[in-house]
Amino acid sequence: MRTLNHQQYVSILRDNLTRWLKRKSRRIKTDLVEAALILMGLNLDAAADILQPLYSANPRGRKPYNPIIMLRALLLMVLLRYKS
C-alpha cells in the first residue's frame, strides 16, 4: 500500500490551501483552514508501521484504504466535530 509521505502531503495541502484562500467567491471556512494547519503539523509516517499489521495479508473484495489516509480522515472529523 503506497501513501504520500508527510512532506508530499504537506506540499499538496499547502498548494491547495493557497489556491482556496485566494478565491474571492466561495471562501473557505476558518475552521477548515485551522484543521488543515493542524494536520499539516502532524507527521503520521510512523503510524504506518503500527497500523499496517492490522490489515489482512490477503484482503478479499475491493482494495483496502490506506491506513494513514483513514487516520487523517478520522482526525479531520474530530477536529471539525463531525458526529457521523
C-alpha positions in Angstrom: 0.0 0.0 0.0 1.6 3.3 -1.1 0.9 6.6 0.6 2.3 10.0 0.4 5.0 10.7 2.9 4.4 13.7 5.2 6.4 16.1 3.1 4.5 15.3 0.0 1.2 15.5 1.9 2.1 19.0 3.3 3.2 20.2 -0.1 -0.1 19.2 -1.8 -2.2 20.5 1.1 -0.2 23.8 1.2 -0.7 24.3 -2.6 -4.4 23.6 -2.3 -4.9 25.9 0.7 -3.1 28.7 -1.0 -5.3 28.3 -4.0 -8.5 28.2 -1.9 -7.6 31.2 0.2 -7.1 33.3 -3.0 -10.6 32.7 -4.2 -13.0 35.6 -3.8 -16.2 33.6 -4.2 -17.0 30.6 -2.0 -14.3 31.4 0.5 -13.0 28.5 2.6 -14.3 28.5 6.2 -11.9 29.4 9.0 -12.4 26.1 10.9 -11.4 24.2 7.7 -8.2 26.2 7.4 -7.4 25.7 11.1 -8.0 21.9 10.8 -5.8 21.7 7.7 -3.0 23.6 9.5 -3.2 21.2 12.4 -3.0 18.2 10.1 0.0 19.7 8.3 1.8 19.7 11.6 1.1 16.1 12.4 3.6 13.7 10.9 1.8 10.4 10.8 4.5 8.5 8.8 5.5 6.4 11.9 1.9 5.3 12.4 2.0 3.2 9.2 4.2 0.6 10.9 1.7 0.3 13.7 -1.5 0.3 11.5 -0.3 -1.9 8.6 -0.3 -5.2 10.6 -4.0 -4.6 11.4 -4.8 -5.1 7.7 -5.3 -8.6 6.2 -2.3 -10.0 4.3 -4.8 -11.5 1.8 -7.7 -8.9 1.6 -10.9 -10.1 -0.2 -13.1 -7.8 -2.1 -12.0 -4.3 -3.0 -8.6 -3.0 -2.3 -8.4 -1.6 1.3 -8.0 2.1 2.1 -4.6 3.2 3.1 -4.5 3.3 7.0 -2.7 6.7 7.1 -5.4 8.3 4.9 -8.1 6.7 7.1 -6.3 8.1 10.2 -6.1 11.6 8.7 -9.8 11.4 7.8 -10.7 10.4 11.4 -8.6 13.2 12.8 -10.2 15.7 10.5 -13.7 14.5 11.6 -12.7 15.0 15.2 -11.2 18.5 14.5 -14.4 19.6 12.7 -16.6 17.9 15.3 -18.4 15.6 12.9 -20.5 13.0 14.6 -21.1 10.5 11.8 
